[in-house]
Structure formats: structure tokens, C-alpha cells
Amino acid sequence: MTAGPGREIRRARPEDGESIGPLWASSFNLPPGWVEEFEERFRPERVLVAVEGDRVLATAQGYATAQWFGGRPLDTIGIASVATDPIARGTGIGAEVMRRLLEEARRAGNVLASLYPSTLPFYRRLGFEFGGIFTVHRVLLGDLPSARSGWGKGAAADLVAMPEDDEPIRRSFRRLAERENGLVEGLEEDWWRLRVLGRHSAEEPGGTVSTDDGEVPEGYAAYRQERLGETADWGYRVACTHLVAHSPRAALALLGFFRRFKGVGRELTWQGPPSDPMAFLLPEQTLQVARNWRFMSRILNVPAALEGRGYPEDVSGEAVFEVDDPQFPDNRGPFLLEAEGGKVRVSRTDGDGFPPIPIGSLSSMFAAYVSPAAAARAGLVDPRSPSLHLLGRLFAGPAPWTPDFF
Ligand SMILES: CC(C)(COP(=O)(O)OP(=O)(O)OC[C@H]1O[C@@H](n2cnc3c(N)ncnc32)[C@H](O)[C@@H]1OP(=O)(O)O)[C@@H](O)C(=O)NCCC(=O)NCCS
């Protein structure tokens, strides 16, 4: 029993779906008809609920994912569906469910947690801080380069429509994840089908195309045609979840492919990095940001997260630091960090008397969202902490992002 008499936090059961569906529909303002779809997709084993009798008061859902930093995947719980019945909000029940979810995820071996927040104070109190940016880019189809013109980048690759076998696409995604920071890939069977490839939507035409170069396609795109409300029944957006290219000829092939949708089609959108290299393939400055959203991360296991991440090969040194983590005493240290040849070792040591680094601040620096120097300027860490210099060199890398919303 937690957070009040008669209340209990437990795994959801299939029959809880009846109350969870309407709670999520109202909490996230989901469209009419969503509840029926939900019944098919509901996976009670992922969901924690706070209940009073048979009434569901609050929920949180955890996806098993890998999140990539410095070229290596870390076991990460991707959190979504955090919702409290309006009548029970502000009583602490939402935070209680979250703390339990984090505890169970850590026990199951996850070293990180990431989520898309609708509000920050609630998650900051739980140790989360900004960990990356989700960005939707938009360009008019007529502003895309034609695959033939090349825009000085050479010939375009050939594209093929992808069959049902998604494995080559996943390998291509992992090649991207290895060179970026923050990319999240769901490890359960429905992630790619529902979230990336969009095969759950019977109404909107779309597909997946890729360069057909065997083991790891040089590029691919998963797209859907979405009706544009303002143009009644004429005109659509080509919305890509992923638009990934590992070479200029693949980028040109994909952009040229989508250019041929112009006429009835109006615009192309895709979920890419905040500073997207696709902009180099466009002849003019026509790329716009249609939407961005910061996600948050929290380190669940400090030594395991630090040892699991990849680092620049040429950074070496030692540093001592302490962490302020109200929830997990094991994360507090003090720790000795030894770095060499792209690896770090973390062991316990004696404190050095400097102020501890708040867990959220450490998480944000770890993710390469903020440099320690910028974190100090924003009041996230004490600028006197002697470990900041080494941490800054270790965590330096591409700005973190991920293409999928969850
Ligand atoms: C966010 C939510 C899950 C919090 O659940 P809860 O059970 O009320 O949380 P707690 O009682 O543990 O904590 C409440 C505190 O969270 C913070 N908080 C919650 N909602 C907030 C909001 N919209 N804006 C700012 N702060 C908010 C406040 O600090 C609040 O404290 P207060 O009541 O003293 O102001 C709940 O408000 C909710 O279901 N909202 C709608 C769905 C949603 O936005 N979910 C989050 C998706 S990422």
C-alpha cells in the first residue's frame, strides 16, 4: 500500500484496459475511435497502475529500448502514458507510480530512462533533465532536388520498395545510431511495425523505400500520405518517420523520389536531427522546422551507464565526483572515474568535498545535451567541481536526438 489507504501499485491486468483506455484518451486528448484501436494494442505487462479497489487512479508505461551514446547501445526504459485520473491529481500518486517504475526498471538491468514530458517540474523532481530534441523538418515537395539534376552531388542511388522483411532497414538505422547520440530503438516486436513503418494505419497510403545494397542499405525512408485539412479532399503531406541517408547518392535518391509526389502532394516532413545534413542537398534555404520537442533522460545506474557508453578514443584521465540522487543511494558515490582508449572504469572512492552533481544535470551532460561549461552557466552544476573538465571531453559529441515519439 502506498500513497493513501486502500491504494496499491501493481502491474496492469488485461481487465484494467477498460478503465485505462478512457483515462489515456482524455489525458492525452486522443481522437475519437482511438479507444477501440487501443484494445488491440494494449500490453498490460508494460504498464504499472495505481488502483483503489478496481478503480485505476494512475498509470505509467515502460518500453524496453536501447538508447545509443558514443556508438554503443544502453538498456533504457522508454517511458510513456504517464497519466493520473483528474480527481486524483496533485496527491502524489503519479510520482509514486513513476518511482516504482524506475525502481523496477533499474532492477531489471536498465541503466537509463527517457521520456517525452508534457510538463517539466514533475519529471525534474524525479531526476530527469533534458536529454535530446525530437525535430520534425518540413520542405515543399517542389523545393526538393530532382534525382537527375544532382545539384552537384553526383548520381542518385537506385531505390526499391521494401518488402515485409525489415531487417535490412534496422541495420541501416543502427548504422545511423552508432554515429549519433540519443537514438532510441524499441526492442519489442511491435516497435518497428507500429511506430516506424506505420503499418498499423489502413487508411493512409504509404510505404518503405531503400537503396538495395545488400546487408546495410545506404539509405531508407518510411512514409505515409497524410491528408491536409485545409485543402479539403485534395492535397497531402508525405510524412516520413525515418528519412536516413549514409551517402549523398542515397540522400539524393530519397529526396528525388519524394519530389515526384508533387502536384497533388504538397510537402515532405521527416523526423531528423536538429541540424539536419539533408539541408545541404537543398538548393535554397527552404527547410523549416515544423515541430520540436525536448525529451528528458535520467541515469538509473551511474557506474553501469558510464561504463556502458562509448567515448572518444583519445580522451584519458581520472576524476572523482559525487552525485545527488534522492531516489537511488547507490548512485551517490563518491566515484573514481578512469578513462582510457574509448572506455571508462568507475569504482567507489573517498569524497573530495566538492558539491555533488545533481542526477538530472549528470544525465543531461552524459547525453551530450549540454556541455559541463554550459551546465555551470545555467546553474545545473557547481563550476568548481574538478571532474567537469574530463566529463566535458568524454561526453563531447553530436547533439542528441531521436526520430521516434513515444
Ligand atoms: C502529469 C501528471 C501525470 C501528474 O500526475 P499527479 O498524480 O498529479 O502527480 P503528483 O501529484 O505526483 O505531482 C503533481 C505535481 O506535478 C507537477 N505538475 C503536474 N502537472 C503539471 C502541469 N501541467 N504543469 C506544471 N506542473 C505540473 C506539479 O508540480 C504538481 O504539484 P502541485 O499539485 O503541487 O502543483 C498528471 O497531471 C496528468 O495525468 N496529466 C495529464 C497527462 C499528462 O500530461 N501526462 C504526462 C505525459 S508526459
Ligand as a Chemical Component Dictionary entry (heavy atoms), coordinates in Angstrom:
data_LIG
# 
_chem_comp.id                   LIG 
_chem_comp.type                 NON-POLYMER 
_chem_comp.pdbx_formal_charge   0 
_chem_comp.three_letter_code    LIG 
# 
loop_
_chem_comp_atom.comp_id 
_chem_comp_atom.atom_id 
_chem_comp_atom.alt_atom_id 
_chem_comp_atom.type_symbol 
_chem_comp_atom.charge 
_chem_comp_atom.model_Cartn_x 
_chem_comp_atom.model_Cartn_y 
_chem_comp_atom.model_Cartn_z 
_chem_comp_atom.pdbx_ordinal 
LIG C1  C1  C 0 1.375  14.972 -15.134 1  
LIG C2  C2  C 0 0.519  14.056 -14.253 2  
LIG C3  C3  C 0 0.735  12.612 -14.658 3  
LIG C4  C4  C 0 0.973  14.261 -12.802 4  
LIG O1  O1  O 0 0.303  13.308 -12.022 5  
LIG P1  P1  P 0 -0.087 13.596 -10.495 6  
LIG O2  O2  O 0 -0.555 12.308 -9.928  7  
LIG O3  O3  O 0 -0.960 14.772 -10.384 8  
LIG O4  O4  O 0 1.353  13.958 -9.924  9  
LIG P2  P2  P 0 1.773  14.271 -8.446  10 
LIG O5  O5  O 0 0.593  14.515 -7.565  11 
LIG O6  O6  O 0 2.748  13.233 -8.032  12 
LIG O7  O7  O 0 2.564  15.611 -8.700  13 
LIG C5  C5  C 0 1.861  16.768 -9.043  14 
LIG C6  C6  C 0 2.879  17.822 -9.318  15 
LIG O8  O8  O 0 3.400  17.667 -10.629 16 
LIG C7  C7  C 0 3.585  18.942 -11.225 17 
LIG N1  N1  N 0 2.676  19.050 -12.371 18 
LIG C8  C8  C 0 1.721  18.187 -12.754 19 
LIG N2  N2  N 0 1.095  18.629 -13.850 20 
LIG C9  C9  C 0 1.661  19.782 -14.173 21 
LIG C10 C10 C 0 1.456  20.711 -15.224 22 
LIG N3  N3  N 0 0.547  20.511 -16.165 23 
LIG N4  N4  N 0 2.234  21.809 -15.264 24 
LIG C11 C11 C 0 3.178  22.022 -14.312 25 
LIG N5  N5  N 0 3.410  21.174 -13.313 26 
LIG C12 C12 C 0 2.670  20.062 -13.242 27 
LIG C13 C13 C 0 3.230  19.962 -10.210 28 
LIG O9  O9  O 0 4.423  20.343 -9.559  29 
LIG C14 C14 C 0 2.312  19.205 -9.276  30 
LIG O10 O10 O 0 2.440  19.687 -7.996  31 
LIG P3  P3  P 0 1.237  20.637 -7.419  32 
LIG O11 O11 O 0 -0.010 19.812 -7.493  33 
LIG O12 O12 O 0 1.708  20.945 -6.057  34 
LIG O13 O13 O 0 1.205  21.823 -8.333  35 
LIG C15 C15 C 0 -0.974 14.411 -14.325 36 
LIG O14 O14 O 0 -1.109 15.794 -14.106 37 
LIG C16 C16 C 0 -1.644 14.057 -15.633 38 
LIG O15 O15 O 0 -2.145 12.941 -15.793 39 
LIG N6  N6  N 0 -1.683 14.990 -16.602 40 
LIG C17 C17 C 0 -2.295 14.764 -17.907 41 
LIG C18 C18 C 0 -1.473 13.792 -18.739 42 
LIG C19 C19 C 0 -0.047 14.196 -18.855 43 
LIG O16 O16 O 0 0.287  15.331 -19.150 44 
LIG N7  N7  N 0 0.858  13.230 -18.609 45 
LIG C20 C20 C 0 2.261  13.390 -18.719 46 
LIG C21 C21 C 0 2.676  12.876 -20.050 47 
LIG S1  S1  S 0 4.380  13.074 -20.287 48 
# 
loop_
_chem_comp_bond.comp_id 
_chem_comp_bond.atom_id_1 
_chem_comp_bond.atom_id_2 
_chem_comp_bond.value_order 
_chem_comp_bond.pdbx_ordinal 
LIG C1  C2  SING 1  
LIG C2  C3  SING 2  
LIG C2  C4  SING 3  
LIG C2  C15 SING 4  
LIG C4  O1  SING 5  
LIG O1  P1  SING 6  
LIG P1  O2  DOUB 7  
LIG P1  O3  SING 8  
LIG P1  O4  SING 9  
LIG O4  P2  SING 10 
LIG P2  O5  DOUB 11 
LIG P2  O6  SING 12 
LIG P2  O7  SING 13 
LIG O7  C5  SING 14 
LIG C5  C6  SING 15 
LIG C6  O8  SING 16 
LIG C6  C14 SING 17 
LIG O8  C7  SING 18 
LIG C7  N1  SING 19 
LIG C7  C13 SING 20 
LIG N1  C8  SING 21 
LIG N1  C12 SING 22 
LIG C8  N2  DOUB 23 
LIG N2  C9  SING 24 
LIG C9  C10 SING 25 
LIG C9  C12 DOUB 26 
LIG C10 N3  SING 27 
LIG C10 N4  DOUB 28 
LIG N4  C11 SING 29 
LIG C11 N5  DOUB 30 
LIG N5  C12 SING 31 
LIG C13 O9  SING 32 
LIG C13 C14 SING 33 
LIG C14 O10 SING 34 
LIG O10 P3  SING 35 
LIG P3  O11 DOUB 36 
LIG P3  O12 SING 37 
LIG P3  O13 SING 38 
LIG C15 O14 SING 39 
LIG C15 C16 SING 40 
LIG C16 O15 DOUB 41 
LIG C16 N6  SING 42 
LIG N6  C17 SING 43 
LIG C17 C18 SING 44 
LIG C18 C19 SING 45 
LIG C19 O16 DOUB 46 
LIG C19 N7  SING 47 
LIG N7  C20 SING 48 
LIG C20 C21 SING 49 
LIG C21 S1  SING 50 
# 
